[in-house]
Amino acid sequence: MSLSPDQLALKKMQKPGLKYNLGDTVFLKSDINRKYPMLITNFQLEDFNCSDYYTSWFNSQGTEESSCFPEECLIKEE
């Protein structure tokens, strides 16, 4: 997983401080038991809705879901 050179330049200009990378596994902070790992699949570089990351995960029924989240809602398990 990698960004195109154009996307990488845009990320460096608009959101240089993002702490997670493509392919990182993160959890919602509200997922206290860490049941639903989410994979970062892309960055939300335009500020339409204040989200930073596109993520995808499998819900409790095994169906893949995806959504965007701001960095403040996510945590990376150490």
C-alpha positions in Angstrom: 0.0 0.0 0.0 1.4 3.3 -1.0 0.5 6.8 -2.1 1.0 8.2 -5.5 3.6 11.0 -5.7 0.8 13.5 -6.1 -1.1 12.2 -3.0 2.1 12.1 -1.0 2.9 15.8 -1.8 -0.7 16.8 -1.0 -0.5 14.9 2.3 2.8 16.7 3.2 1.2 20.1 2.5 -2.2 19.7 4.0 -1.8 17.2 6.9 1.9 16.7 7.6 1.3 15.7 11.3 -0.7 12.6 10.8 0.7 9.9 13.0 -0.7 6.7 11.4 0.4 5.3 8.1 -1.3 3.3 5.3 -1.6 -0.3 6.4 -1.6 0.4 10.1 -4.1 -1.5 12.3 -6.1 0.8 14.6 -9.1 0.7 16.9 -11.8 3.1 17.8 -11.2 4.5 21.2 -14.7 3.4 22.1 -13.8 -0.2 21.2 -12.6 -0.9 24.8 -12.2 -4.6 24.3 -10.3 -4.1 20.9 -12.8 -6.5 19.1 -12.8 -4.7 15.8 -9.4 -3.9 14.3 -9.5 -1.5 11.4 -7.0 -1.1 8.6 -6.0 2.3 7.4 -6.6 2.2 3.7 -6.2 5.9 2.7 -6.0 9.5 3.9 -8.8 12.0 3.8 -6.8 15.0 2.6 -9.6 17.4 1.8 -11.3 18.8 4.9 -14.9 18.1 4.0 -15.8 16.5 7.3 -12.8 16.8 9.5 -11.8 13.2 9.1 -8.2 12.1 8.6 -8.3 8.4 7.7 -10.2 6.0 5.5 -10.5 2.7 7.3 -12.0 -0.7 6.6 -12.9 -3.6 9.0 -15.1 -6.6 9.4 -18.2 -6.2 11.6 -19.6 -8.9 14.0 -21.4 -10.6 11.1 -18.2 -10.8 9.1 -19.3 -8.1 6.6 -16.6 -5.7 5.4 -17.4 -2.0 6.3 -15.5 1.2 5.7 -15.7 4.7 6.9 -13.6 7.9 7.6 -12.5 8.9 11.1 -10.5 11.8 12.6 -7.2 10.9 14.3 -8.6 11.8 17.7 -11.1 8.8 17.6 -8.4 6.2 16.8 -5.8 4.4 18.8 -3.1 2.0 17.8 -2.5 -0.9 20.0 1.1 -1.0 21.2 
